[in-house]
């Protein structure tokens, strides 16, 4: 979501945009890992042996991804890249992503973790492999993403906010989420000796990462950990924090001139050579 926001606002090539994407990627990885461990513990029971087993599977998946996944995926995608059949590379990438999702699910973790790690590996290969993902992006952004958000919205019960305890919990959770996410990004940027406006932009960008929250809420609802009211609150937090990002980003980056490196980076992204 934040990547799409930065792209639409033409900020993805800016230094602050790169920092936001990098920090969000690291945060997402940690979030998916924690979600997988919690999901495994909920489905299998909270016992010391199960916790160790879940953590062991998680470590094994990470080691495999870091050590063996990249050369394996490259060898599987190379024939597809040489194929004269249109769509062969995209089909191969989709199959790999689905198999990775099925693999983590078979280990008792969330399938989204396997899909996320596989997509990261394919994207890191660059060249034709990265082009396969780029070819999938329009369909994902225009069809699959709206379907996901529509499905998530159908499970929201706004009437629950009519109950004072639920409404109070929603207000408190929104306040805590906004302050903690924005403050974390802002303070981290200031510690790294970035300027005030750049730090505000980074804090605003990291505050607008509602997709992760919606995914976690959806999984929690499916597992029976969250009630419909709690799910509604989490989705509300995701929507409100994401809606705050564009005006804050626009304010903090207004009047800040682009550097030569940023201009060249934009040309690389857009393919311009003027």
N, C-alpha and C positions, 0 to 999 in steps of 0.2 A: 504493500500500500504506500509506504513512504517513498519507495523507488518510483512509483507511478506519479506521485505528487511532485517529486523533484524533477522528473522528466517533463511533466506538463508545465512546470514553472521555469523550465530551462535552467535548473540549478544543479543537475546531476554532474555536469562537468566542472563545477566550481569546487574549490578545495573543501569548503564546508560540506558540500554534498558528498564528496568522497569519504570524509570522516564519518558522516552520518550513516552511509551505507556500510562502511567497515564495522563500525560499532554495532549497528543493528544486526549484521550478519553474525557477529560473535555472540551477541545476546540471544539471537534466535537459536543458534546451535545449542547453547546452554539450556535454553527453554525446552527445545525438543528432547534433549537428553533427560532432563528432569521429568518431563511429561511421560516419557517412556518408562522410566523407573517407577514413578508413582502409579501409572496405569498397570504395570506388571504386578505391583504389590497389591493393588485393589482387586485384580482379577484372581490372583493366586493366594491371597491372604498375607497378612502382615506377620511373617515369622522370620526369625534371624536367617534361617537357611534360604528362604525365598528372597530376602533382601540381597544376600550375598550372590545368589544365583542371577538375579536381575542385573546387579552391578557387573558380575562376571560376563554376562552376555553383552552388556553395553560396552565393556572394555574390549571384548573380542571383536565386536562390530567396528569399533573405532580403529583398532589395530589393523584389521583387514582393509578398511577404507584407506588408511594412510600408507600401508605397505603394498598391498596386492591389487586394490581396486583400479588404480589408475592405469597400469600396464594392461590389465585384463580388459577394461572397457575400451582402451585404445585399440587393442587387437581385434575386438569384436566390431568396432565401428569402422575400422579401416576398409574392409571389403565393401561395406555399405557406401562409403565415400567414393569408391571407384566404380560403383554400379551405375549403369545407364538408365536404370529404372527410377523415375521420379518418385520421391517419397520414401525410398528405401532407407535412407539415413534416419529420417524422422521416425519411421516405423520401428527401426532398431532401437533408437533412443527411448521410445515409448515402452517397448518390451522390457528393456533393461530397468527402467524406472519402476514399472509394475512388478517385475521380479524382485527388485530390491525391497519394495514395499511389502510384498508377500513374505520375504525372508525375515524382516524384522517382526512382522506380525506372527510368524511361526515361532519366533523366540519369545513371544509374550509381550513384545513392545509395540508401540504405536507404528502403524504402517507409514505414517507421514515421515517418520525419522528416516526410514530406508529410502523413500522417494527423495527427500531433501538431500541426503548424503550423495545419492547417485547423481542427482542434478548438479550438485556442486562439483563432483568429479568430472562430469562431462563438460561443464563450463570451463573448468581449469585446463582442459586439453587445448582450447583455442582452435583456430583454423576451421576446418570443416565441421568438427564436432560442435564447436560453439555455434556454427551456422545452423545446425539441426535444431538447437534450442531456440535460436532466433526465429526459425520458421514456425515453431510451435507457439510462440508468444502471442501473435494476433488472435488465434483461436482460444487460447487460454484466457487472455484478458477480456475478449469480447463475448465469450460464451461460458466457459467453465467458471470463471470467477463470479460473474453475475448470478449463475445458478447456485453457487455455494452460498453467496450472501443472501439470496432469496430464500434458500432452504433454512439458513440460520435465522432469518427474520420471521419465518412462519412459526417458529417455536417460541418467539417472544410473546409474553403476556403483559402488555402495558397496564391492564386493569389491576395487576398486583401492586403497582405503584400507588394505587388509591388507598392502600393500607398504611397508616402512619409509620409503623415499625419498618416496613419495607422501603418507604420513601426516605426515611431518615438514614437507613443503611446505604441507600443509593447515593445520597448527598455526601455522606462521610466518605464512601469509597471513591467517588469521583474526586473529591478534594485530595484525598491521600494519593491517589494515582497521579493526578496532575502535578502535585508538589514533588512527589518522590521521583518521578520520571524526568520532569523538567530540571529539578535541582541536581539530579545525578549527572545529566548531560552537561548542564551549565558549569557545575563545579569541576567536573573532569576536564572540561575544555580550559577553564581558568588555570587549573593546576598545570596543564600542558602549555601555559603561557600564551593562549590565544586571546584575541581582543574581546571586548564586551559584546559587540554585535555578533561576531562569529560564535561566541559562546551561547548567546541567546538563540541563534539559528540552530545550533547543534542540540540544545535543550528542547527546542520546539520540534525538531525532526524526530528525536528519540521518543518524544511524547506521543507521536502519531503512529504508533505501531499496533493498530487495533486487530490486525489479522491474527496475530499470535494469540491474543486474548480470546477472540471468537473461537478459534480452533480448540483452545484449552477448555473453554466453556462448553463447546459442543461435545467434546470427549467426556467431560465431567457429567454432563446431562445423560449421555448414553450409558455411562457406568453407574448412574444412580447416585453419584457423589453430590451433585448439585440438584437443587429443586428448581422448578420453573421460575420461581421468583428470583432466586440467586442467579440463575442463568440470564434472566432479563436485566438484572443489575450489571452484570459483567459486560453484556453486549452494549448496554447504554454507556458504560465507561469507555468502551472501545470506540463507539461512534463519536462521542463528545471530544475525546482527546485527539482523534484524527481530524475532526473539523477545526480544531484550534490551530493546526499547523500552518495552513496556507497564509492566513493574515500575519502570523508572527514571522514566518519565513520572509514574506514580502517586506515587512517593516525592517527586519534586521539586515537584509541584503540590499535594501534600497540605497543607492548612492555609493556603494562600495565598488570601485572599478575592478574590472577583470584583469588578471595578470596575463602575461604572454603565454605562460604555461597552460592556463585555463582556456585561453582562446585556441591554442593548438590542440588541447584535449577535446574541445568541442568539435573541431574539424575532423578529428579521428572518429568521433562517435557518429557524426552525420555524414562522413564520407566527402566533406567539402574540401576543396584544395585551393579556394580563392584567397 
